[in-house]
């Protein structure tokens, strides 16, 4: 069954990547991680959603900003996992589980540290331009 949102399409596309699942297993979450999730894990969510009706001749087109955050106890590993995701998404265009992605822009990575929690967070934004085929 095809995805009914760009977030779901991104989830299916990313979790089909052996390069990513080797690093984080099945710990890729939409919106929020499970309580007490083992690190490393990835959380992503739409932070803004600009629907662009008819931008591509289609009423169901959009251009959201999706934020990804990688959590790890090692700063270099957090950055490496973020790089793996960014590399998989960078310059993507084509069908993504029922969504037609015209282009996908990937922003730079911001690294934050929380020494009290012994965690590093590598965060970056992705901006797909898509048409929902459903």
N, C-alpha and C positions, 0 to 999 in steps of 0.2 A: 504494500500500500504506500502511495506517495505521501510525502510530508505535507502537513497542512500549515506550516509556518517556516520562515527562513531559519529560525532557531533550530527547529527539528531537523531541517535539511542539513544545517551545519553539523549538528550532533551526529547524524548518520554518516556524513562524509568523514568527519574526524575520527570517529570510533571504528571506521573501517580501515584505518591506517595502522599497519603493524608497527611502524616506526613510533607512533604515539602510544599505542596500547602496551608496547614493550616497556615504556618508561613509566606509565601511570596506571596500567591495568584498565579496569572499568571505572576508574574514579574521574569521570568527566561529568560535570553536573550543570544543569540549567538553573540559573538564578541563585541557588545556594547549595552548599555542600551538606551532606548528611552530618548529623551531630557526631563529633569525635571521629571524623574521617581520617584515615591514615594518610600521611603525606608520602609522596607528592600527590596532589590532585589539581584539577582544573575546574574553574567555575566561569561560566559566561552568561551574559544577559544583554538584552537590548536596552541601551540607555537613552536612545532617542529613535523615533521612527517617523520618517518623512514619507508619507504616501504620496506618490507622484502620479496621480491618474493621468493616463494617456501620454506619459513621458516617452514611452516607446511604442505608442500606438495601442496600448493595452490599458484597460481600466484597473487592473490588479498589479500595477508596478509599484515598487517602493525602493527607498534608499535609507535603510536604518544604520545606526552606529551600534555595533555590537562590541562590548568590552569583554576581553578575556583576562583572567587572572590565574597565574600558576603559583601554587603554594608549595614550598619545599624548605627543609631545614638547612640546605646548602645553597648559597647564593649562585654559584656557577651552575649547579644542576637546575635551579629555577630558570635561569637565563637560557640554558640549553633546551629545556622543554619548550619554553616560549618560542625559541628559534625554530624548533621542529614544527610547531603549529603554524608559525608565520610562513615558513618555507612551503608547507602544504597548501596554504591558502593564497599566497602571493600570486597575482596575475591570473587567478582562476577565471575561466569563463566556460560556460557549457551547462549541461543539465546536472542538477544537484538534487537527486531524489524528488523529482517532480517539479522543481523550481528551475526556471531558466535564468541563470546568472549571466548578465551581460559583462560585468566586470566586478572585481573585488580588490579594493585598495586596503593595504595593511599599513598601519601607523607604526611609529617607533615604540620601543619598550621602555617603560619606567620601572626601576627597581626600588622597592621600599623594604625596610627591615623593621621588625618588631623584636628587639632583643629580649624583652620580657617573656615573649611566647616562643622564642627561638625559631622564628619563621621569617623567610624572605618571600616577598610577593613580586612577581614580574607581571606587569600589566601592559596591555596594548589594545588598540582599537582596530576593528575591521569594518569596512564600509562596503557592503555588497550593493550592487544595483541589480534588481531581479524582477521577474514577472512570475506571479503565482499562476500556474497552469490550471488550478482547480476551479 
